[in-house]
């Protein structure tokens, strides 16, 4: 689904707003395994996944590659600390499939919010999505067992299991691949 159609499901976009958004949205295609953002990079764009899959990950203090989030179609994505606070990203954002990404610069985002205050709903939508994802992640890691985290991911993003390697899934769940295999064999 393209970003304008997605927004029209949530926000009443008039023809003028739609034209202004179309003018500033950049639509790009990226191949599988393309690095969109690297740690230490300032990334002041808000992305929307039209097609494909993005993995957000980091290296732990022990040097272990750890998956933080998966972003699938219909997701808004950004390096939160860069976009909102003008700080360098702590994460790597990598396409795991050929992907179509729409994006808007921070400056254009701020300008369009000033021009069309009714688009503040978009800002709230994006912030709610990001906060919800972070809250769910923290809650899962603090309060759920490995099996509960697996079941939760299976329920919330079932396609991940056909699209992502078991190693990436295990790192997202905070478990070893062996533990993931044992959990899967019990189902």
N, C-alpha and C positions, 0 to 999 in steps of 0.2 A: 504494500500500500504506500502511495506517495505521501509526503509530509502534509501537503495541502489537504488532501482527502482525510487524512487522520485528524488534522486540526478541525476540519469542518464538522466532524462527529462530536466534538467537544465544545467548540467555540463558534458562534455565529459570525462567520467571516463575510463581510460585504465585498462587493467587487473591487472597491478601492484598496481595502486591506489585502485582499488576495493578490492584486496586481503588485502592490508594494512588496509583499513577501516574495512573490515569484521573482522580482527584480534582484533581491539580495541573497536568495538561497543559492548556494553552489552545490551542484549535483555531480558526484564523482564516482567512478568505478575503480575498485582496488582488487588486485589478485589475492588469492589465498596466501596466507603467511606474510602479508604486508604489514610493516610496523607503521602505525598511524602516529603514535606518540611514544617518545622515549622518556625514561626517568631523567629529571633535570631540565627537560624542555618546557618552555612556556607555551601553553596551548590555549589560546583565547577564542575558541570556537565551540559552539554548541552543535553536536551532531545528532542526526536522526537516522536510524538504520532502516532503509527501505527494503533491502534484500541482504541476506548474509548473516554473519555472526562475528562478533568481536569478543575477544578474551582480554580482560583487564587483569594484569598480574604484576608481581613484584618479586624481588629477591629478598629472602629473610636474612637476618643477621648471620645465620649459619650458611648462607649461600644457596638455600633451597628455593627453587622456583615455585611460587605459590599463587594459585588463581584466586583472585578477589571476587570477580563477577563475570558473568556471561551476559552479553547484550545481543538480543535477537531482534527480528523484525518488529517495528513499532515501538522501539525503545529510543528514548533520548539518552545521549551519552556525552560526557565531557570529563575532562580532568578537573574535578570539582575545585581543587585548590588553585588551579591556574585561572579557570574561568571566573570564579567569584572573588578570589583574593589576590590575583596576579602573582601567585607563587609558582615555582617550578613543580611540574608533575612528579609524583612519587612512584607512578605506575607506568608500565608499558601497556599500550593498547595495540592489539594485533588482530588482524582478520584471520579467522580460521576457515573461512570459505571465501570464494569470490563474492565481493560485497558491493552494494550500491549505497553510498552514504551521502546524505544531504547535510549541509552545514551552513551556519550563519555566524559571522564574526561577533565578538562581544560588542564592539562599537555599533554595528548595524542593529544588533538586538536592543541595545539601550536606545538608539535613535528611533526605532520603530515603536518601542514602548512609549516614548514621549509623543510621537505623532499620533498614535492610536492607543490611548489609555485603556480601551476595552481589551487590548491584548495582554493586559496584566494577568488575565486568566491563564494565558499561556505560561507566563513566568511562574505562577502558582502551581500549575499542572506539572511543570518540569521539576520544581523544587519538591513537591509532594512525592513524585516518583523517586527522586534521589534519596529523600529522607526515608521513605518506606523501605527501599532496598537496603539502606544502611541499617535501619532498625531490625529488619528481618535477619540480616547477616549476623549482627551482634547477638540477637536473641538466640539464633540457632547455635552459634558457637558456645554461648554461655550456658544454655539451659537444655539443649537437646542432645540425646545420644547420637552416635554415628548412624544408627539405623533410622532414627527419627529425622535426621538431616537428609539422609538418602530418600526417605519416603516423601519428605517435603519438596525436595528438588524434583522428584519424579512427578509429583502432583502439580507443581507450579510451572515447570518447564520440561515436559516429557520429551520433547524433540531433542533436547540436549544429549540424551543417551544414544541417539542415532547419529549425531553430528559431531561429537567431541570425543577425543580419546579418553580411555579410562584413567590414564595418568592425570589428565587435567581435571577430570571429575573428582578423583580421589583428593587432589590437592585443594580443590574448592571445598570439599567436605571436611578437610582437615584430618584425613586418614590415609593409611598406606593403600597401595593397590591390592595387596593381599587381603586387607580387611574389607575393602570394597568387593572383592571377589567372593568372600565368605558371605557378606550381606546379600549379594545378588543370588547366590546359590540357594539361599533359604527361601527365596520368593517362589 
